[in-house]
Amino acid sequence: MKITNFLLTLSVAATVAACGTDGESTTDATDSNTGNATTENATDATTDAGTETDASETDDTTAGPACAVDICATYGAAVPQVSSDIVDAAATDPMFMDDFAPLVAQGDAAVQAFKDSLTNFISDAYGCSSGLYTGPTMEESHAGLGITQEEYDAFIGLIAGVLSNNGVPDEDIANCFAPPLVDPAFANTIIGQ
């Protein structure tokens, strides 16, 4: 999945999650043959029991497909490598290198401490651990950076690229890792601080 299609899918998912639907079940996806985002409106839905129900009787919020793997059992051991790769990629990306330059200037020990802290944050954020992250809040960490929505989306794209480079299938990136990142409550702890 190309990063731009991934971001489009995330953007649509965030909009749908934030706005809900008008009583009609809507599914947003990316057509694997064309790479184009598609929207399908369903007039009826099938429940686990195999019976059809009118979409107006279903939940008003539309969630994408659920994560089909145990994220911690499947990917937990790779979190330190992924965290390291995220920091390395951000430190050399023209959009983020200025933000990471002060950290890099502190030397390898400071960069490794940051990577370790990010590992703990990710592990706690995805429920693989509890209380490992003892660093500052997201608001405190990003204070004064004035991160825009565009920059935030680009960083999510960077993360998606790192996950993909580490062998995580697109389906797991979109269904397991992306939902917490596009949650407006989380994004607002970083954007505009």
C-alpha positions as CSV (number, residue, x, y, z in Angstrom):
1,M,0.0,0.0,0.0
2,K,1.5,3.3,-0.9
3,I,1.8,5.8,1.9
4,T,-0.5,8.3,0.3
5,N,-3.3,5.7,0.0
6,F,-2.6,4.7,3.6
7,L,-3.0,8.3,4.7
8,L,-6.1,8.7,2.6
9,T,-7.6,5.6,4.3
10,L,-6.6,7.0,7.7
11,S,-8.1,10.4,7.0
12,V,-11.4,8.8,5.9
13,A,-11.4,6.5,8.9
14,A,-10.7,9.5,11.3
15,T,-13.5,11.5,9.6
16,V,-16.0,8.7,9.9
17,A,-15.0,8.0,13.5
18,A,-15.3,11.6,14.4
19,C,-18.6,12.2,12.6
20,G,-20.4,8.9,12.7
21,T,-22.9,8.1,10.0
22,D,-26.5,9.1,9.2
23,G,-27.9,5.7,10.1
24,E,-26.6,4.0,7.0
25,S,-23.6,1.6,7.4
26,T,-20.6,2.9,5.4
27,T,-17.4,1.0,4.7
28,D,-14.4,2.9,3.5
29,A,-11.6,0.9,1.9
30,T,-8.8,1.1,-0.7
31,D,-9.4,-0.9,-3.9
32,S,-6.4,-3.2,-4.0
33,N,-6.5,-3.3,-7.8
34,T,-6.5,0.4,-8.4
35,G,-5.3,1.9,-5.2
36,N,-8.2,4.3,-5.1
37,A,-10.3,4.9,-2.0
38,T,-13.8,3.6,-2.3
39,T,-16.9,4.0,-0.2
40,E,-19.6,1.4,-0.1
41,N,-23.0,2.1,1.4
42,A,-24.7,-1.0,2.7
43,T,-28.5,-1.2,3.0
44,D,-28.4,-4.2,5.2
45,A,-25.8,-6.0,7.4
46,T,-25.2,-9.6,8.4
47,T,-24.8,-10.4,12.1
48,D,-22.6,-13.1,13.5
49,A,-25.7,-15.4,13.6
50,G,-26.0,-15.1,9.8
51,T,-29.3,-13.2,9.9
52,E,-29.7,-10.0,8.0
53,T,-30.7,-6.8,9.7
54,D,-31.6,-3.4,8.4
55,A,-28.5,-1.1,8.6
56,S,-30.5,1.5,10.5
57,E,-30.8,-1.1,13.3
58,T,-27.0,-1.4,13.5
59,D,-24.6,0.8,15.5
60,D,-24.4,4.4,14.2
61,T,-20.6,4.5,14.3
62,T,-18.6,2.9,11.6
63,A,-15.4,1.1,12.5
64,G,-13.0,-0.4,10.0
65,P,-12.2,-4.1,10.2
66,A,-11.0,-5.1,13.6
67,C,-7.4,-6.2,14.2
68,A,-7.3,-9.9,13.4
69,V,-4.1,-10.7,15.3
70,D,-3.0,-10.5,18.9
71,I,-0.8,-7.4,18.4
72,C,1.3,-8.1,21.5
73,A,2.0,-11.8,20.7
74,T,2.6,-11.1,17.1
75,Y,4.6,-7.9,17.2
76,G,5.6,-7.2,20.8
77,A,9.2,-8.5,20.4
78,A,9.8,-6.2,17.4
79,V,8.8,-3.0,19.2
80,P,12.4,-2.1,20.2
81,Q,13.6,-2.5,16.6
82,V,10.6,-0.6,15.2
83,S,11.1,2.2,17.7
84,S,14.7,2.5,16.8
85,D,13.8,2.6,13.1
86,I,11.2,5.3,13.6
87,V,13.7,7.6,15.4
88,D,16.4,6.9,12.8
89,A,14.0,7.6,9.9
90,A,12.6,10.8,11.6
91,A,16.1,12.1,12.3
92,T,17.1,11.9,8.7
93,D,13.7,12.9,7.1
94,P,13.8,16.6,5.9
95,M,10.4,17.2,7.4
96,F,11.5,16.1,10.9
97,M,15.2,16.4,11.1
98,D,15.2,19.9,12.7
99,D,12.9,18.6,15.5
100,F,15.2,15.6,16.1
101,A,18.5,17.6,15.7
102,P,18.8,18.6,19.4
103,L,18.4,15.0,20.5
104,V,20.9,13.8,17.9
105,A,23.3,16.5,19.1
106,Q,23.2,15.0,22.6
107,G,24.9,11.9,21.3
108,D,24.3,8.2,21.0
109,A,23.4,7.6,24.7
110,A,20.6,10.2,24.6
111,V,19.3,8.9,21.3
112,Q,19.2,5.3,22.7
113,A,17.5,6.6,25.9
114,F,14.8,8.2,23.7
115,K,14.4,5.0,21.7
116,D,14.0,3.0,24.9
117,S,11.4,5.5,26.1
118,L,9.6,5.3,22.8
119,T,9.6,1.5,23.1
120,N,8.0,1.7,26.5
121,F,5.4,4.2,25.3
122,I,4.4,2.0,22.3
123,S,4.3,-1.1,24.4
124,D,2.0,0.6,27.0
125,A,-0.1,2.4,24.3
126,Y,-1.0,-0.9,22.6
127,G,-1.6,-2.7,25.9
128,C,1.4,-5.0,25.8
129,S,2.6,-3.6,29.1
130,S,1.4,-1.2,31.7
131,G,3.5,1.5,33.4
132,L,6.7,1.0,31.5
133,Y,6.5,4.5,30.1
134,T,7.4,7.1,32.7
135,G,8.2,10.0,30.4
136,P,6.4,13.3,29.9
137,T,2.8,13.5,28.6
138,M,2.4,13.9,24.9
139,E,1.4,17.5,25.5
140,E,4.6,18.1,27.4
141,S,6.7,16.3,24.9
142,H,5.5,18.3,21.9
143,A,5.0,21.7,23.7
144,G,6.3,24.5,21.5
145,L,6.8,22.4,18.4
146,G,3.5,23.7,16.8
147,I,3.0,20.4,14.9
148,T,0.4,20.8,12.2
149,Q,-2.1,18.2,10.9
150,E,0.0,17.9,7.8
151,E,3.2,17.1,9.8
152,Y,1.2,14.7,12.0
153,D,-0.1,12.9,9.0
154,A,3.4,12.8,7.5
155,F,4.7,11.3,10.7
156,I,2.0,8.6,10.6
157,G,3.1,7.9,7.1
158,L,6.7,7.5,8.3
159,I,5.6,5.1,11.0
160,A,3.6,3.1,8.4
161,G,6.7,2.9,6.2
162,V,8.8,1.7,9.1
163,L,6.2,-1.0,10.0
164,S,6.0,-2.1,6.3
165,N,9.8,-2.2,6.1
166,N,9.8,-4.5,9.2
167,G,7.4,-6.9,7.5
168,V,4.0,-5.8,9.0
169,P,1.3,-6.5,6.4
170,D,-0.7,-3.5,5.2
171,E,-3.9,-5.0,6.7
172,D,-2.3,-5.1,10.2
173,I,-0.9,-1.6,9.8
174,A,-4.4,-0.2,8.9
175,N,-6.5,-2.3,11.3
176,C,-4.2,-2.8,14.3
177,F,-1.7,0.1,14.5
178,A,-3.5,3.0,12.8
179,P,-6.7,3.3,14.8
180,P,-5.1,4.7,18.0
181,L,-3.0,7.1,15.9
182,V,-5.9,8.6,14.0
183,D,-8.1,8.9,17.2
184,P,-8.7,12.6,17.4
185,A,-8.3,12.5,21.2
186,F,-4.7,11.2,20.8
187,A,-3.8,13.3,17.8
188,N,-4.9,16.5,19.7
189,T,-2.4,15.7,22.4
190,I,0.3,16.3,19.8
191,I,-1.1,18.6,17.1
192,G,-0.8,22.4,17.8
193,Q,1.0,22.0,21.1
